[in-house]
């Protein structure tokens, strides 16, 4: 992810990232390695105290717009999956859990920001997870600052529409 941050107009500010990760409202869903069957008795204690992170979701329960809030949302700040675990269903499972948590908490939608350079992630969210470009995404607005914006805001509504 650092590559995408460094290439973006935001840059990679580790102090800001630390604040974001340690914010009082930050929530995490973490997937840890569990391969007890393959461990020998000597090394199992070490691995249990320091299990390997295979993936995680960092999210918050927020309002959809800080200036003019209209709906509660689950905002996904980051979804990261180890390269060895990609294309194995972990990202989809974590996203499904995010959506279930949002529904249980009566959120109206799940929102996230994705860098345009992260083509794999955009394909994952739009095609596999059926997210859409949110109405508040910069690409929906005219103006030079929006034309050169290097990210999209995506969302999936959780409100059932009347048929």
Secondary structure, DSSP 8 states (H G I E B T S, - for coil): -HHHHHHSSS---HHHHHHHHH-TT-EEEEEE---GGG--HHHHHHHHHT--EEEEEEEEEEES-SSS--SEEEEEEEEEE-GGGTTTTHHHHHHHHHHHHHHHTT-SEEEEEEETT-HHHHHIIIIIS--EE-TTSGGGS-SHHHHT--EEEEEEE-S----
